[in-house]
Amino acid sequence: MSQKELTRLEVIQRVKRKTLKQRQAAELLSISVRQVKRLCKAYQGSGAAGLISKRRSQPSNNRLPEKTINKARQLLRSRYPDFGPTLATEKLAIEGVSLSVETVRQLLIGEGLWKAKAVRRPVIHQLRERRARLGELVQIDGSPHDWFEGRAPKCTLLVFVDDATSRLMYLQFVAAETTFNYFAAVRSYLTAFGKPLAFYSDKFGVFRVNMPNALSGTGLTQFGRALKELDIELICAHSPQAKGRVERANQTLQDRLTKELRLRDLSSPAAANAYLPEFIAEYNQRFAVVPRSAESAHRPLAKGEDLERVLVLCERRTLSKNLTLSYNSVIYQIKTKRPSYTMRGAHVEVREKSNGELEIEYKKRPLEYSIYRAQEQQQAKVVEAKLLQPAAPRGAAQPKQKPELVPLSHPWKRFGVSKNSLQAKERRGELCSLRK
């Protein structure tokens, strides 16, 4: 008997001994007086066995049909073997099999397709309340992953997530996290929604100058300089947990988006990018939350803010006496109709687009220029680790060849040596070779 049934037995025995009234027994057992009377009658007829449920060891009336269970198992084995319980439940519902997440989880465990996760000790982090409005804070990150599961080379997914709603604002497959790729992403975002109040990123070199106590430069990366010109604040998180919304979104995308690309047989970044708007709409409908304020914090572009001019590489140079400047190992000659002495030592800006086009500006006005000459590269080029391609396989190691010894008869050996001693040395060399 269970503990509940043992308690019932004790109470019913007290009722039969007239030491407890039926109303009091009903209050102790949290049942009605009528049910107490039924239990007393069952105890009088069958003893303690009469208090045991007759449904014990019998199949439940609410059990699922065996046909439904078999169909779910077949689909899980054939189409969704590596899907998690929640995602597999959604896909089974599309197939016409409606089950709960826990039921699907137990089926996956029974089929050996899912391993129950051990409960880890929770780590306490300081809570941060969501922003109130859409566009107050947008978390950005790049997620390198084998998105196509070997059908295409590994690439990176740029992810923009709104902090107030957890909405996916922008997704794009790119080769790597580069400044120009982030410039293109920000251009698409600003064109679609307007300027947010702030972007929230990690400490990757695109967003933050990671060299402490730098003796030169402005202290801003090209990305930070562009956002400053657009009046958008850039915040760098101290830890991954601080920007947890985009980190959790990356985990969800690496699970769900990868499988959606597989089910749709999409095997290239271009085809996947065409599908992303549909995926974003379904994702936001499933996971987005309602913000505390219905007002949007996005702002329109101000007059004079040209994205084609701002979202480029920009570096300052000082003109020489001959009105020349050096950029990327190339010397450029400025052409002007004004006297040359009027622009000696002038500070100009060199703006480079993603296609390599250059524009040299003086007080925000373009200058005509020509290439004077290209310099030879003296130093090794610095390349970020995320942009390095896998090293080419090395060839088989060749056996080391011993250098040829200069014979004793060579003129170099004869200087200051008599003929008799030279012959004696040669004989000793022959004797040594014979001994070996």
C-alpha positions as CSV (number, residue, x, y, z in Angstrom):
1,M,0.0,0.0,0.0
2,S,1.1,3.6,-0.6
3,Q,1.5,6.1,2.1
4,K,-1.8,7.7,1.1
5,E,-3.6,4.4,1.4
6,L,-2.0,3.7,4.7
7,T,-3.2,7.0,6.0
8,R,-6.8,6.2,4.8
9,L,-6.6,2.8,6.5
10,E,-5.7,4.4,9.8
11,V,-8.5,7.0,9.6
12,I,-11.1,4.5,8.6
13,Q,-10.1,2.2,11.4
14,R,-10.6,5.1,13.9
15,V,-14.0,5.8,12.4
16,K,-15.0,2.1,12.8
17,R,-13.8,2.2,16.4
18,K,-16.1,5.2,17.0
19,T,-13.2,7.4,18.1
20,L,-13.5,9.7,15.0
21,K,-16.6,11.1,13.4
22,Q,-17.1,10.8,9.6
23,R,-17.1,14.6,9.2
24,Q,-13.8,14.9,10.9
25,A,-12.4,12.0,8.8
26,A,-13.5,13.8,5.6
27,E,-11.6,16.9,6.7
28,L,-8.5,14.9,7.5
29,L,-8.5,13.1,4.2
30,S,-9.7,16.1,2.1
31,I,-12.7,14.2,0.7
32,S,-16.4,14.4,1.1
33,V,-18.5,12.6,3.8
34,R,-20.1,10.5,1.1
35,Q,-16.7,9.2,0.1
36,V,-15.9,8.4,3.7
37,K,-19.0,6.3,3.9
38,R,-18.0,4.4,0.7
39,L,-14.6,3.7,2.2
40,C,-16.1,2.4,5.4
41,K,-18.4,0.1,3.5
42,A,-15.4,-1.2,1.4
43,Y,-13.3,-1.7,4.5
44,Q,-16.1,-3.7,6.2
45,G,-16.5,-5.9,3.1
46,S,-12.9,-6.5,2.0
47,G,-10.7,-5.2,4.8
48,A,-7.6,-3.2,4.0
49,A,-7.7,-4.5,0.4
50,G,-10.9,-2.6,-0.2
51,L,-9.1,0.7,0.2
52,I,-6.7,-0.1,-2.6
53,S,-7.6,1.5,-6.0
54,K,-9.0,-1.0,-8.5
55,R,-7.2,0.8,-11.3
56,R,-3.8,-0.1,-10.1
57,S,-1.6,-1.9,-12.7
58,Q,-4.3,-1.2,-15.3
59,P,-3.6,0.9,-18.4
60,S,-4.7,4.6,-18.2
61,N,-7.9,5.6,-19.9
62,N,-6.1,8.7,-21.2
63,R,-3.2,6.8,-22.8
64,L,-2.2,7.6,-26.3
65,P,-3.3,5.2,-29.1
66,E,-0.5,2.8,-30.1
67,K,-0.9,3.8,-33.7
68,T,0.0,7.5,-32.9
69,I,3.0,6.4,-30.8
70,N,4.3,4.2,-33.6
71,K,3.9,6.9,-36.2
72,A,5.8,9.4,-33.9
73,R,8.6,7.0,-33.3
74,Q,9.0,6.3,-37.1
75,L,9.1,10.0,-37.9
76,L,11.6,10.7,-35.1
77,R,13.9,8.0,-36.4
78,S,13.6,8.8,-40.1
79,R,13.3,12.6,-40.3
80,Y,14.2,14.2,-36.9
81,P,16.8,12.0,-35.3
82,D,18.9,14.9,-34.0
83,F,16.1,17.3,-33.2
84,G,15.5,18.5,-29.6
85,P,12.2,17.7,-27.9
86,T,10.6,21.2,-28.4
87,L,11.6,21.5,-32.1
88,A,10.6,17.8,-32.7
89,T,7.2,18.5,-31.2
90,E,6.6,21.4,-33.5
91,K,7.6,19.3,-36.6
92,L,5.4,16.4,-35.5
93,A,2.5,18.7,-35.2
94,I,3.0,19.7,-38.8
95,E,3.0,16.0,-39.7
96,G,-0.4,15.6,-38.0
97,V,1.0,14.0,-34.8
98,S,0.0,16.2,-31.8
99,L,2.0,15.3,-28.7
100,S,3.3,17.2,-25.6
101,V,7.0,18.1,-25.3
102,E,7.5,15.7,-22.4
103,T,5.9,12.8,-24.3
104,V,8.3,13.5,-27.3
105,R,11.2,13.8,-24.9
106,Q,10.4,10.4,-23.4
107,L,10.1,8.9,-26.9
108,L,13.4,10.3,-27.9
109,I,15.1,8.9,-24.8
110,G,13.5,5.5,-25.3
111,E,14.8,5.4,-28.9
112,G,18.3,6.5,-27.8
113,L,18.0,9.8,-29.8
114,W,18.2,12.1,-26.8
115,K,20.3,12.0,-23.6
116,A,18.8,13.5,-20.5
117,K,20.8,16.5,-19.4
118,A,22.2,16.6,-15.9
119,V,21.0,19.5,-13.8
120,R,24.0,21.8,-13.3
121,R,24.5,24.1,-10.4
122,P,23.1,27.4,-11.4
123,V,25.5,30.4,-11.7
124,I,24.1,33.6,-10.3
125,H,24.5,36.7,-12.5
126,Q,23.3,40.1,-11.9
127,L,19.9,40.6,-13.5
128,R,19.4,43.4,-15.9
129,E,15.9,44.6,-16.8
130,R,14.9,44.7,-20.4
131,R,14.8,48.0,-22.2
132,A,11.4,49.5,-22.4
133,R,11.2,50.4,-26.1
134,L,12.0,48.7,-29.4
135,G,15.3,50.0,-30.7
136,E,16.7,51.3,-27.4
137,L,19.4,48.6,-27.3
138,V,20.2,46.2,-30.1
139,Q,22.6,43.3,-29.3
140,I,24.9,42.3,-32.2
141,D,27.1,39.3,-32.6
142,G,28.6,37.0,-35.2
143,S,28.0,33.2,-34.9
144,P,30.6,31.1,-36.8
145,H,29.3,27.6,-37.3
146,D,29.0,24.8,-39.8
147,W,25.5,26.0,-40.8
148,F,25.3,23.7,-43.9
149,E,26.6,20.6,-42.2
150,G,29.3,20.0,-44.8
151,R,27.2,20.9,-47.8
152,A,29.0,24.3,-48.1
153,P,32.1,25.8,-46.4
154,K,31.8,27.0,-42.8
155,C,30.6,30.6,-42.6
156,T,29.4,33.2,-40.0
157,L,25.9,34.4,-39.3
158,L,25.5,38.1,-38.3
159,V,22.8,38.4,-35.7
160,F,21.0,41.5,-34.5
161,V,18.6,41.0,-31.6
162,D,16.4,43.7,-30.0
163,D,16.9,43.8,-26.2
164,A,13.3,44.9,-25.3
165,T,11.5,42.3,-27.4
166,S,14.0,39.5,-28.2
167,R,13.1,40.0,-31.9
168,L,15.5,39.1,-34.6
169,M,16.0,42.4,-36.4
170,Y,18.6,41.2,-38.9
171,L,20.3,38.0,-40.1
172,Q,22.9,37.6,-42.8
173,F,25.3,34.8,-43.8
174,V,28.8,36.2,-44.5
175,A,32.3,34.7,-44.9
176,A,33.7,36.2,-41.7
177,E,33.3,39.0,-39.2
178,T,34.9,41.9,-41.0
179,T,34.4,45.6,-40.7
180,F,32.9,45.8,-44.2
181,N,30.4,43.0,-43.5
182,Y,29.3,44.8,-40.3
183,F,29.0,48.0,-42.3
184,A,26.7,46.3,-44.8
185,A,24.6,44.9,-42.0
186,V,24.3,48.2,-40.3
187,R,23.3,49.9,-43.6
188,S,20.6,47.3,-44.1
189,Y,19.4,47.7,-40.6
190,L,19.3,51.6,-40.7
191,T,17.5,51.5,-44.1
192,A,14.8,49.2,-42.7
193,F,14.2,50.5,-39.2
194,G,16.1,53.7,-38.6
195,K,18.8,54.5,-36.1
196,P,18.7,52.7,-32.7
197,L,19.9,54.4,-29.6
198,A,22.7,51.9,-29.0
199,F,24.4,48.8,-30.2
200,Y,25.6,46.2,-27.7
201,S,28.5,44.0,-28.8
202,D,31.4,42.0,-27.4
203,K,35.1,43.1,-27.3
204,F,36.0,41.8,-30.8
205,G,38.5,43.9,-32.6
206,V,36.0,45.3,-35.1
207,F,34.2,47.1,-32.2
208,R,36.9,47.9,-29.7
209,V,40.6,48.9,-29.8
210,N,42.1,46.1,-27.6
211,M,45.6,47.5,-27.4
212,P,46.0,49.1,-24.0
213,N,47.7,52.5,-23.8
214,A,47.9,52.9,-27.6
215,L,50.2,55.8,-28.4
216,S,48.6,56.7,-31.7
217,G,45.1,56.7,-33.2
218,T,41.8,58.1,-32.0
219,G,41.0,55.2,-29.6
220,L,38.1,54.2,-31.9
221,T,37.8,51.4,-34.5
222,Q,36.4,52.1,-37.9
223,F,33.1,50.7,-36.8
224,G,33.1,52.8,-33.6
225,R,34.0,55.9,-35.6
226,A,31.1,55.3,-38.1
227,L,28.6,54.9,-35.2
228,K,29.9,58.1,-33.6
229,E,29.3,60.0,-36.8
230,L,25.7,58.6,-36.9
231,D,25.1,59.5,-33.2
232,I,24.6,55.8,-32.2
233,E,26.2,54.7,-28.9
234,L,28.4,51.6,-29.0
235,I,28.5,49.5,-25.7
236,C,31.0,46.6,-25.3
237,A,29.9,43.8,-22.9
238,H,32.4,42.7,-20.3
239,S,31.2,39.0,-20.5
240,P,29.1,36.8,-22.7
241,Q,26.4,36.6,-20.0
242,A,26.0,40.4,-20.2
243,K,24.6,40.1,-23.7
244,G,22.7,36.9,-23.0
245,R,19.8,37.6,-25.4
246,V,22.0,37.4,-28.5
247,E,24.0,34.5,-27.1
248,R,20.9,32.4,-26.4
249,A,19.6,33.4,-29.8
250,N,22.8,32.0,-31.4
251,Q,22.3,28.7,-29.6
252,T,18.7,28.5,-30.8
253,L,19.7,29.5,-34.4
254,Q,22.5,26.9,-34.5
255,D,19.9,24.3,-33.6
256,R,16.7,25.4,-35.4
257,L,18.1,27.3,-38.5
258,T,20.6,24.5,-39.3
259,K,17.8,21.9,-39.4
260,E,15.5,24.2,-41.4
261,L,18.3,24.6,-44.0
262,R,18.7,20.8,-44.1
263,L,14.9,20.2,-44.5
264,R,14.7,22.7,-47.3
265,D,17.9,21.4,-49.0
266,L,19.6,24.8,-49.0
267,S,23.3,24.4,-49.6
268,S,24.7,27.9,-50.2
269,P,24.8,31.1,-48.3
270,A,23.1,33.0,-51.1
271,A,20.1,30.6,-51.1
272,A,20.0,30.6,-47.3
273,N,20.0,34.5,-47.2
274,A,17.0,34.5,-49.5
275,Y,15.1,32.2,-47.0
276,L,16.1,34.2,-43.9
277,P,13.2,36.8,-44.0
278,E,10.7,33.9,-43.8
279,F,12.6,32.3,-41.0
280,I,12.8,35.7,-39.1
281,A,9.0,36.1,-39.3
282,E,8.4,32.6,-37.9
283,Y,11.0,33.0,-35.2
284,N,9.6,36.3,-34.0
285,Q,6.1,35.0,-33.9
286,R,7.3,32.1,-31.7
287,F,9.8,33.8,-29.4
288,A,9.3,37.6,-29.4
289,V,7.8,39.3,-26.4
290,V,5.7,42.5,-26.1
291,P,7.8,45.6,-24.9
292,R,6.7,47.6,-22.0
293,S,6.2,50.6,-24.2
294,A,4.6,50.6,-27.6
295,E,6.7,53.6,-28.7
296,S,9.7,52.9,-30.9
297,A,13.1,54.4,-30.1
298,H,14.3,54.3,-33.7
299,R,15.2,57.7,-35.2
300,P,15.3,58.7,-38.9
301,L,18.6,59.6,-40.5
302,A,19.4,63.3,-40.0
303,K,19.9,65.6,-42.9
304,G,23.4,65.2,-44.3
305,E,24.0,61.7,-42.9
306,D,25.1,59.8,-46.0
307,L,25.5,56.1,-45.3
308,E,27.6,55.7,-48.4
309,R,30.1,58.2,-47.1
310,V,30.0,57.2,-43.4
311,L,30.1,53.4,-43.6
312,V,33.5,53.2,-45.1
313,L,37.1,53.0,-43.9
314,C,38.3,56.5,-43.0
315,E,41.9,57.5,-42.1
316,R,43.4,60.9,-41.6
317,R,46.6,62.0,-43.5
318,T,48.7,65.1,-43.6
319,L,49.8,66.4,-47.0
320,S,53.5,66.9,-47.7
321,K,55.1,69.9,-49.2
322,N,54.6,68.3,-52.6
323,L,50.9,67.7,-51.8
324,T,51.4,63.9,-51.6
325,L,50.2,61.3,-49.1
326,S,50.7,57.6,-48.5
327,Y,47.9,55.1,-48.0
328,N,48.2,51.3,-48.1
329,S,51.8,51.5,-49.5
330,V,50.7,53.8,-52.4
331,I,51.7,57.4,-52.8
332,Y,48.9,59.7,-54.1
333,Q,49.4,63.1,-55.7
334,I,46.8,65.7,-55.0
335,K,45.7,67.8,-58.0
336,T,44.5,71.3,-57.3
337,K,44.3,74.6,-59.2
338,R,45.1,76.5,-56.0
339,P,48.7,77.4,-55.2
340,S,50.5,74.4,-53.7
341,Y,51.7,76.3,-50.6
342,T,48.0,76.9,-49.5
343,M,47.5,73.2,-48.8
344,R,50.9,72.2,-47.5
345,G,50.4,70.3,-44.2
346,A,46.7,70.2,-44.6
347,H,44.8,67.4,-42.9
348,V,42.7,65.3,-45.3
349,E,40.6,62.2,-44.9
350,V,41.0,59.1,-47.1
351,R,37.7,57.1,-47.3
352,E,37.9,53.6,-48.8
353,K,34.8,51.7,-49.9
354,S,34.3,47.9,-49.8
355,N,35.1,47.6,-53.6
356,G,38.4,49.4,-53.1
357,E,37.4,52.8,-54.4
358,L,39.1,55.7,-52.7
359,E,37.9,59.3,-52.0
360,I,40.2,61.9,-50.5
361,E,38.3,64.7,-48.8
362,Y,39.4,68.1,-47.5
363,K,36.9,69.8,-45.3
364,K,34.3,67.3,-46.5
365,R,35.0,68.2,-50.1
366,P,36.5,65.6,-52.5
367,L,39.9,66.3,-54.0
368,E,41.2,65.2,-57.4
369,Y,44.3,62.9,-57.2
370,S,46.5,60.6,-59.1
371,I,48.7,57.6,-58.2
372,Y,52.3,58.8,-58.0
373,R,53.8,55.4,-57.3
374,A,53.3,52.2,-55.3
375,Q,55.7,51.5,-52.5
376,E,57.2,48.1,-51.8
377,Q,55.7,46.5,-48.7
378,Q,58.3,46.4,-45.9
379,Q,56.4,44.8,-43.1
380,A,54.3,41.7,-42.7
381,K,50.6,42.4,-43.1
382,V,48.5,42.0,-40.0
383,V,45.5,39.7,-40.5
384,E,42.8,39.0,-37.8
385,A,42.7,35.4,-36.6
386,K,39.1,35.0,-37.7
387,L,40.0,35.8,-41.3
388,L,42.8,33.3,-41.6
389,Q,42.2,30.4,-44.0
390,P,43.3,26.9,-43.0
391,A,46.9,26.4,-43.8
392,A,47.7,24.4,-46.9
393,P,49.0,20.8,-46.1
394,R,52.7,20.6,-46.0
395,G,54.6,18.3,-48.4
396,A,56.4,15.3,-47.2
397,A,59.6,16.1,-45.3
398,Q,62.7,15.6,-47.4
399,P,65.7,13.8,-45.8
400,K,68.5,16.2,-44.9
401,Q,71.4,16.1,-47.2
402,K,74.9,16.3,-45.7
403,P,77.0,19.1,-47.1
404,E,79.8,18.1,-49.4
405,L,83.2,18.2,-47.7
406,V,86.0,20.2,-49.4
407,P,88.7,17.7,-50.4
408,L,92.1,18.1,-48.9
409,S,93.6,18.7,-52.3
410,H,91.6,21.9,-52.8
411,P,93.6,25.1,-53.0
412,W,91.9,26.4,-49.9
413,K,93.4,23.5,-47.9
414,R,96.9,23.9,-49.4
415,F,97.6,27.3,-48.1
416,G,100.4,27.1,-45.5
417,V,100.6,23.3,-45.6
418,S,103.5,21.3,-47.0
419,K,103.0,18.6,-49.6
420,N,104.2,15.8,-47.3
421,S,101.8,16.7,-44.5
422,L,98.9,17.0,-47.0
423,Q,99.6,13.5,-48.3
424,A,99.8,12.2,-44.7
425,K,96.4,13.8,-43.9
426,E,94.9,12.2,-47.0
427,R,96.3,8.8,-46.0
428,R,94.9,9.1,-42.5
429,G,91.5,10.0,-44.0
430,E,91.6,6.8,-46.1
431,L,92.5,4.7,-43.1
432,C,89.6,6.2,-41.1
433,S,87.2,5.4,-44.0
434,L,88.5,1.8,-44.1
435,R,88.0,1.4,-40.4
436,K,84.4,2.6,-40.7
